[in-house]
Every structure is written in C-alpha cells, then in structure tokens.
C-alpha cells in the first residue's frame, strides 16, 4: 500500500518540548523503561494496561482522599473496576491550577467579545452556586440539569454541581422540547438551570415556552435557576424559580471552595445518544475515568501546556463541551464561543484565533471542509503565527481538507484529527507529537487503547477495512447507562458482535506504521456487489465539486438479492442538477475511487438530515426508503433540520415504486 503524502513533520525541538517526551523521560527515571518510538510506547501501554494507568496516576499526581486497593480488579468488559477504594473529585483537579497570571475563561459570542473571567471570579461564582444548591438540599448523587448555551454560566454551574459530587447533564437550548424531556426525564433531576433564550446567526430565539413545558413534564424538578441571557424582562411567572443574579448577591470572597470526594466510578455526568429513534441512551461516565482520560489526551495527544489558550467550537449538547473542560486540567485557559461559526461569514473563528490568540483550535470536519469549498484563505487574511494545533472531529476529515489546511491555513500547524465520541467522552485515535501528519490519515491510536481492525470472523487485520474494536477496558468507558436494567442496552450497544470486546461501529483501516483512516459508520457502510465501500470515500470525492453543497449515499438491498445505490445531492446556490453535473459526479467517483463507486441514480434533494450533534443520518434515511417504519418511529425533535426528513418520507413510496419495482 502506498504511503500517503507527508504534510507536516515535527521538529526535534517540538518533540523534545512535548508533554509526551517529559512523560517518557519520567518513565525512564521511575520505571527504567525506554522506547524507540511512539509505536513501542503504545505497545507497552496496551500490553501492560495496569502498569500504564498506574503510571498516569502517579505522573499526574492524582489527588485521592483514600488509597486504592488495586488498579484494575477485572479485565472483563463490561465489568472492569478501576482504582477501587480511591475517592476523588474532578473539579478539585481543575481548581488546583488557579493562577493570578492568566484568566480561567475567555468568552466570545455574537454580542460580546473577549470577556475574561479570572480564576478568583470563577471560584467565587462557583461557591455562590454551590451554596445555593446546598440550600436546596442538593448533594452527592443528585442530578442537576442545564438547558444552556456555551456561556460561562454553564461551566460555573457544572463546577458547582461537580464539587458536591452531584451528577451533571446538559442540553443545548436549540434542542426541541420533546428531545429535552426524553433525555432529562430518564435521570429524574431535582434542579433545572436554564436561559431564557439564545442568539444564533444574528437572531434571538426565546425558549420561555419550552422551559415551562420541560418543567411541567418532569415532576422530579423541585427548583429552577433562571438566567435572563437575552431579555432581562422575560421572566416566566412560575413557582420555585430563582434568578441567577440573585444567587450571587452575597459576597463570598472569604470563603474557599471545597470538594466532596467520591468513589472513582461515581457518576460525573450523563451524555446521550442521538435519540432519533427510540429513547436516547443515557450514557453515564465516572469522575475518575474521565479525569485520567482527559489528562492523558490533553497532555500527550494534544500537547496542551500551562498558559496556552484552548478552543473548541461546540454547543453544550455535544460531548466536546465536556471534553473542553480538560484544557483547564492542564493549566490552560478555555476559550468559549456562543453563536454561529458562519456569522457574519466563515472568517469569524479565524479572526478569533488571531485576536485572542488561540494556540489550540478545535472544530468539526464539516466546518473545515466548508471553508475549503468556499476558498477561504485564513493564512493570508489573519496572523495565525500563535496557532500550534488544529483539532478536528465529528466526521472523517477528507484528504483534500488536510491539504487545504497546509496550503491555506498554515504549513507549520499540527493537524490533530481525532475520533472517539459520546460513548467515552475522549478519543480512541488522535494526535502524537512524535509522528508526521499524512494526508487523509489520523496519526495514531491513543495510549492505553488497544484498538484493532477486525474482519467479520473476529480476526485482527491491517491495511484493510475492518470493524473498529477495542480489546481491553479503558477507565472512561461508561459505568452504565442510566436506568438500564441488567445492562441490556449497554451490552447490545457495544458487545453483541464480538462478546467481551468493544465494537464501536466504525469502519477503520490501520496502516502498518500505525496511522489510520476511518471510513464512516459500519452500519451505514456500503456493500457494493460484495465489496465494502466506506461512505467517507464518496463524500470526499464529491467535496471537490463546487456545485455540490452536500451529499448522502446509501446502498439499498432489494428482495431479490440485488441492490440499488442512490446518491442524494444538495446543490449550491447558483448551480443546478443537470447532465453535466451528474457526469462530473460520476467521473470524480470513477477517477478518485473506482467504477464500483458510481451510483445507480443521482437525485437532487433540498436538504439532508443531521442529528443535533451534527452526524449525517444515513441509517434512518435508509430505513425510510426501504419502508422499515423509520419515519414513523423517528423523534423529529432530535433532528437538527426536521423538514429534511419529511421530504424523504414523502418521496419514499415513489422511490420504492421506481427502483424496487
């Protein structure tokens, strides 16, 4: 297999100054271990997982209020128990990095610019919210939920909840009412924290009506904290509501923030699956597991240093908001942004990198690809000399976008494409400061993650498309799904295909040098005349066609054993679907992929459906078109653009008549 082009190579100085090199030297001093390269270090970390995670406990000087009896009591999945006996608190590790020399947070929105929050201000506000929670009877194990945008108040609320050992969960205010209720009702929260509305792309959206509906539908909610973020006069007339500003009236400058130590596997927060069909899974993570994973990834795979500014474009409804907290564990400043990344244009976030400045910039693959397709040239328009890394996740990053970054952003930036997800609130694969960046490939498997590609018979394979499987437990795997009797949904989600092994549901191709590429979800992968085709290959080819705004490809199996492969295309404004464009699409797929990638039919559609967290909804559309009741069972409030689903539901019958006979 031909090795893809190298786009970036770390200098020796970059390697020597990295956190990973400091850890490697520590391993040599403390354990007398030496490694030739990253591959050797990774192999040791997965062959000796107990020794590896114990070394992180010591290296990062984890604050535990009681000793652990064993690092890992069982290697079975699920059921692995980590650091039993230890008691700790995630927020305590955040606040041990307090400093007068730099802000804790920097906040930007469409209405506000460069609002700095000092560590002292952050601590005092957390204390005020914590004291109010205590006055409401909130304590260890109680659930507190937020209906909040990515504003400082959301982080303040989370740290207050976390410091008590209570359990946090949050939805973005652009989520519809039924979507919020489906999530929060499962965990029976006692307290609700909400804004009155939010601003996006220059428009304000009131959520007062939705707030009343959520409170009415969830009887466990006893108290509500209300933040008038858009309109200070728009306060609902309901019982048991306290204004955010009223909580902060009393001075707390003499008081110090204290922390409740909880067991290692005590719930830290509940995240949710998409919930487009059926109830979303309430994925529950642990204080200790998340703490160790976040320290590991931020230090070794993103190389974040004290005093740097770390940014990730995210809403509170995406696990990257939770992951963003990890930057403060490293002594960095978290940079928040609330609003549209395309308002007033796609230069907004690039301008933010220059003005802040931002050292580590994280975003989604679709945002970077959109910038490429619109020929944005940030490197020419802005001073990005302080930018050290670009993080990308949420979808496979096309090779062409890799190339665009090094041509149009910076030839010196380290591109850290990563993949993991809500299931573990970290990454299985990501960056390493030791290795080059190859076009279209993620650099490495992360330390302590024994990730392999399996064929259908469960045999490990390399340089071939296979199922992404994790063979050994990781501390940040969910402790359980909330209210999941006998772990039924947990087991069926990850352990059904290969018992005892975590099957993540992605197609992955691992090269001999350890770099890899992800080819989309395995449940959406195309079986084209007996050959597996990753959807990302097709999307990557179509991303180079200016007239194509977006696309979705499916392979639908007919009753007679044959199949039909349609591509649904959204065209850019000023373009039209005609024979010329169809020919361009087919030629691009034939040349860049293979003749097997050419679809049976190309159909224009007005829009394509996405989940609220930005995932393309291939499988639900497939079910709709095949008449599998996909549309009837779908929760449209869990779809970012529900009108797009309606279009497919309306066309499904005619589609089957024409292409299924």
N, C-alpha and C positions, 0 to 999 in steps of 0.2 A: 504494500500500500504506500502511495506517495505521501510524504510528509508535507502538510500544508505550509505555506509561506510563513516565515517568522516576521512579525510586525513590530515586536518590541523585545529588547533583551535587557535584563537588569545589569547595571554596572556592578563592579566589585564593591564599590562604596555603598550602593543601595543594599546589597546583600549583607555586608558587614554591619550596617547600621539598623538592620531589621530586628524586630522583636523575636522573630524565629531564630535568628543567629544567636541572640542573647540566651534564648531557651536552650539551644543546642549546646552552648558553652556551659550552661548550668548543669545539663545532663552529664557532660564530661567531668565537671568538677565534683558533682554529688554522686553520680552513678558509674563513673568511669566508662561511659558509653561514647562511641564515635561512629559517625555515619559518613559515607562517601557522598551522598546526595539526598535530595528530597525523597526519592523513591525508597531508599534504605530507611530513612526516618519514618516514613509512612508504614512500611512493612513491620518495623518494630512496634509501632503504636497499635497495630491491629493484631499482631501475634501475641502481644503482652498487654491486653487492654487494662487489666487491673493495675499493672505497674505504671502504664501511661497515665491513667486518670488519677492515680495516687500522686504522681509527679506533678500534675497540674494543681492538685490540692495544695501541695507544698510550695510550688513555684509562685502561685498567685496569692499565697498566704491567706487562705480562706478563713474567715472569722467564724469559728464554730464555738457555741456555748456549751457543748458537751462532746466528748470524743466519740468517734465512730468505732464499731466493733469489727467491721470488715468493709473492704472496698466494694465487693460485689458478692452477694450471697448465692446467686444462681445465674447461670449463663443462659437460661431458657428464655425464649420470647413467645408471648409476653410473660411477665412474671419476674423479671430481673429486679433485684433490690439493691440500690446503690447507697453506700455510706450510711448504713443503718446505725442508729444511735446518735448521729450528729444532729445538731439543731442550729439553724442559721436564719438569715433574713436577707433577701435580695437588695432591698433598699439600703440596708446598712452598708453594703459594699459600694453603693452609689455615693453615699454621703461621706465615705472615708476619703474621697477625692476633693473635698471642699477646698477652695482656693480664693484668695483675695486678688489674685493676679489675672484672672480671666472670668468671663461670665459663665454661668451654668448653661443658659439657653440664649439663643438669638432667634427672634421671631419675625417673620415676614408674612404679609398677607396682601390681598389686593387693595386693602385700605390702609395698612400700616407697614412701615419699613424700618428694619433694623432696630427692633425693640430688644434691648439687652436686659436679662434678668440675672442678677448676681446670685452667688451661692447663698449669701445671707438672706436675701429676699426670698429665694426659693425655699430655704429651710423654714423661715418664719411663716410663710403661707402654707406649707405642708403641715406645720404644727397646728395652725388655726383650723384647718380642715379636719385633721386628726382629732382634735379636741371636740369638734362638733360631732364627729362620728361616734366618739365615745359617749357623748351626752345622749345620743340616740340609741345607745345600747349595742352598737356595732362592735364586734370583737372577732377573735380568731375563728376562721371557718365560715363567717357570714359572707354573703355575696352582695357586692355593690356594683351597679352597672352605670355606664355612661352612654349618653346619646350626644356625642360631641365631635366637633371637627378637630383638626390638628392644630390646636391652640395651646398655649402654656397651661391653661386651667386643666386640660386633660392630663398632662403629666403631673401637675401638682396633686390632682385627685388620686391618680394611680399611686404615687408615692405615699400619700396619707393612708390609703387603703392597705397597701403592702406593708407599711411599717407596723400595722396592727396584726398582721397575719391573716387579714381578711382576703377574700377572693375577688379579683377584678374581672370585668368583662365590658366590652365596649362595641358600639355600632356607630358608624358614620351617620350624620343627620340626613344624608341623601337617601338612606335606606327607607323603603316604604313601611307603613305601619305593620302589616302582617309579617314582614320579614323580621322586624324588631321583636314582635311578640313571639314568633316561632323560636327565636333564639333565647331571649331572656326568660320566657315562661318556664323553660326547662330547668333553670337553675334557681328559681324562686328567690330573686333578690329582695333584700329588705330595704335598700335605699337606692334612689334613682337620681342621677346628676345629668342635667340637660341644658342646652342652649335654647334660645327662642327661635333661632333660625341660622342660616348660613349664607355666605355670598360665594357665587361661582360665576366666572366669566362676566363680571360686571353687574350681575343681577342678584337681588336678595330674595331668599325663599323662607317664608315663615313656616315654622313647624309647631306652632302652638296647638293647632287642631290635632296633629298627630301625637303630641305629647299627652294630651288629655285621653286619647284613645288607648295609648300604651298603658297609662296608669290605671285606667278603668278595667283593662283586660288582664292585668297581672295583680291579683289580690294580695300577694305577698309584699308589695311595695308599701312601706309604712311612712316614709318621708321622702321628699324631693328637694334637691338643691337646684335652684333655677339661676341660670346665667343669662342676663339680657345682653347678648352679644351684638345683636343688630338693632334692636329698638328697646330702649330702656323703659318705655311706657307700656310695652306689650306684655304685661304680666298676667297669666291666667288666674282667674278667681277660683282657686281650689284650696281645699284644706291641706294642712301639713306641708306647705311649701315655704322654704327659706331662701332668701336671696343670697347669692354668692358673696356680695359685698358686705352683707350683714355679718357673715361669719368672720370676716377679717377686721371688724371694728375694734376689738380689744387688742391692745399691744401684747406681743408675746416675746419681745426682744430678750428678756431674761431667761426664757425657757429654752432648754435644749431638746432636740429631737431624740426620742428613744425608740427602740425597736423590739418587737416581740419575736423571740427566736422560735422557729417552728421546725418540725422534722424535715429532713432532706426532701422527702416525697410529698410534702404538704402542698396542696394546690396553690399556684401563684396567680393563674388566670385561666379563663375559658375562651378558646377561639372556636370558630365554627367553619364547617364545610359550606359549600355554596348554597345548599338547600334549594336548588332549582326544582328538584323532585323529592317530595317527602320532607320530613323534618331534618334540618341540618344537624350534623353530628356535633355534639358539644365536647370538643377536644380539650382535655384538661392536662395542663403541664405543671411541673413541680418547681418549687423555689430553687432547690439545689441543682437539678438537672439543667434548668435554663441558665443559672448562674455560671456553671462550669462551661457549658457550650458557648455562651456569649463571650466569656473571657477568651476562650480558645480561638473562636473565629475572628473576633476583632483584633486580637493581638497577633496571631500567626498568619491569618489568611487575608486580612485587610491592612495589617501593619499600621494600626492607628496609635498615635503617640500622644502623651500629655501635651495640652496646649493647642492641639490642632482643632479645626472646625469640621465636623462631620455632618453631612446632609443626606437624607433620602427622601425623595418625593413620594409621599404616601398619605393615605387617609387613615383614620383610626380603625376602619373596617378591614384593613389589610394587615397581615402579620408583620409586615415590615415596620409598622409603627411600634410594635412591641420590640422588634429587633433593634430599632433606633436607640432604645434605652441603653443598649450595650455600649454605645460610644462614651457615655458618662462613666461606665465602669473603668475605662482606660484613661480617665482624666482629660478627655476631650470635651469640647463644647458642642452640644446638639443644636443644629440649625433647623428650625421648623418653618414650613411654608404651608399656608392655607389658601386654596384657590385653584384656579385653572392654570396648568403649565403652558397653555397656549393663549393666555390672555395678557395683554392685548395681541401678542404674537408669540411665536416659538423662541424668540430671543430672551424671554423673561427669565428663565432659570439660568441661562448662560451669563446674563448680566449680573445675576445674583452671585454667581461664582466669583466674578471679578470684584464686586463691591464689598463682599463680606470680609475677607475672601474665604472660599471653601477649599479645603485641602482634599477631602474625600467626598465625591459627588455620586450619589446613588439614585437610580431611576429604573423605569421599566424598559424592556426591549422595544415595545411598540413606540415609546416616546422617541428613542434614539433613531429608530427606523423612519419615523415620521419626519424628523429633522433631516435625515439623509434624502428622503424622497422630495422634500421641498428645497433641497440645495442650500440649507442653512450652513454658514461657514463661521462658527463661533471663534475659531482660532484667529481669523482675520479681524473680526469685529470687536473682540474683547481681549483684555490681558488675562490670560489663564495660566500665567507662569507659576502660580502658587498651587495649582491643581496637581495632586500626586496620583490620585486613582479615580477611575470611573467604575462604579458597580452597576451591574445590570442583572435583572431577574424578572420573573413573571411570565416569561415565554422564551423559547430558544432565540438567541441573537443571531441573525443571518450573517454569513461570512462577509457579505457586501457592507454590512453596517460596521463590522470590525474594521474593514478597510477605510470606510468613511471617517471613523474616529481618528485614525492615524493620518489621514490626509487633510481633514477639515477641522479637527479639534486641536490635537497636539501629537507630535511624533514622539514626545517624551512621556506621555501619560501611561500609567499601568492600568490596563483594562482587566478588571476582576469580574468576569461573568460568573454567576453563581446559580445554584439551583438547590432547592430543599423544599420549604413550604410550611404551611399552616400546621401540618402533622407534627413537626418537630421544632418549629419556630427557630430554625437555624438552617444551615446549608450542608448537604451531603458532599457537594462538589463546589469548588471555587478557586480562589487565587492562591498563589505561592510566590513570595518574593525571590525565590531561588531559580525559577524556570522562565523561559521565554514565553511570549504570547504568540500562539499560532493562529492564523486566520481561521475563524469559524469554530475554534475549539476552546473549551474550558480547560484551565491549566492542570487541575489535579483533583484527586479525591482528598477530602479533608482528613486530618489526623484523627485517629481513633474510630474512623468509619470504614468498616470492612465492606465496601461496596464492590459488587461484581456484576457482570452481564451474564444472564442465564439463557440457554436455549430452552425450548419447550419441555425438554426432558429433565431440566434442572442441572445441566452441566455448565460450568463456567466457560465462557468463550471470550476471545479478544479479537479485535479488528473485524467484528461482525455485529449486526444489530441484535440485541437481546434485551430481556426484561431487566430493569434495574432492581437488584436485590441486595439487601444489607444482611449479612450473615451473623453478625454479633450485635448484642444490645448496645445502645447509646444512652447516656443519662437523660437526654432530653426527649426520648420517646414518651408519648403520653402515659401518665399513670393510669388513666382510664378515660372513657367517655362518660360524662355526667349522666346518671340515671340509665346506664346501660346494663341491664340485668344479665348476669353471668358472662359479661364481656362479649356478648353475641355480636354487636355491631363492630366492636374493636377487632375481634378475630376475623370477621368476614371482610373487613376493610383492608387488612394487610397480610394475613397469614393463611388464607384459604388456598391459594395456588401452590405455595411451597410451604407446607406446615413447618413451623419453627423458624422460618426465615421471613423477614420483612420484604414483601413485594410492593414496591412503591407505585407501580402503574405507569412508569415512563419507559420508552424505548431508549436505549443508550448504546453507544459504540465506544469501546475503550481501546485506545491505541497502545502499542507495546511500550511507548515511552511514558505512559500514564496519563497523558492528556485525553480528552474525551469530548464527545458531542452528544446532545440529547435531540431526539427526533420526534418529540411530541408524546402525547399520552398513548399508552399501549391499547386502551380501549377505543381509541379513535384512529389507530394506525390502519393503513390500507393494505388489505391482502389482495394484491392486483395480479390475478392469474397465477396464484401460488407464490408470488414474490412479495415480501413485506416492503412497503414504501412508507417512509416517515412523512407526515404532513408538513413538517418544517422545511423539507427539501423543496416542496412545491411552493410554499409561501415565500421562501427565499428567492426563487426564480421570478415569481410574479412581482416581488417588491421592486425589481429593476425596471418595471414597465410603468412609465409616467402616468399613463391613463388609468391604471388600476389603483384605486384607493384602498381596497380591502378585498379579501377573498376567503372562501371556505370550501374545502374539498371533502368529499365523502366517497366511500365505496359501499354500495348497497347490494346485498346478496338477494338474488331472485329465487323463487321456489324451485326452479329447475336446476339450480346449482350454478348458473351463470351470474354475472354481476353487471352493474352499471356504475360508472364513476362520473358524477357531475361536479363541475366547479361553479360555485356561485360567486359572482363578481359585483362589487360596488365600484362604479366608475367615478373618477374625479370630475369636479365641475368643469364644464367646457369640453368634456370628452363624451363619446357615445359608443355604445356597444354595436359594432358593425363587423363585417367580414374581415376587415383589415386588422382590427384589434384581436379578434379570435385567432387569426393567423399568427399574430405576434405572440400571443399566449402559448399557442401550440409549439411554435418554433423555439421559444425560450425554454419550455419544458423538455423538448427533444434534445436541444443542444446542451443545456446545463444539467439535465438529469438523465433521461433516457426515453426512447419511444414509449416505454411502458407507462411513463408518467402522463402521457397525453390523455386528456379526459374524453369521455364519450359525448359529453354535451357541456357547453358553456352557457350559463344563464345569468342574465343581469337581475340583480335584486336591489332594492332601495337601501337596505341596511342589513347588518349581520349582528346576531345576538351575542352579548357578552355577560358574564356574571358580574356581580358588583365589585369583585376584586380584579376584574379585567381579563378573565380567561375566556377564550373563544369557545362557544358552546356547540362543539361538533356532535357529540353523542346525543344530546336532546334533539337536535335538528334531524339526525339520522332516524331516531325513533318516530318522530312526527311523520317524516316522509315515507316510512315503512308501515305506517298505520299501527304503531305499537302503543297507542294511547299516550304518547309523550306529551302532547299538548294539553290534554285534559288533566293530567296529574301534575302539571307544572305550576309552581308558585311564581307568577309573573312579577311579583314584588321583589323577587330575588334576581331578576334580570335587569341589567343596567338600562337597557333600551327595549322595553316590553313590546313596543309596536313592531319590532323586527320579527318577533316570534309569531305574532298574529299573521304576518304576511306568509310565513311558511305553513302555518295551519290552514290558511285559506287556499294555498296552492297545492296542498298535499294530494288531494283527491285527483286533480287533473294530472299531476306529476306521475302518480301511480298508474293512471289510465294509459298515459303515453309511453312510459318507459318500463312498466311491468306487464302491461297487456291485460 
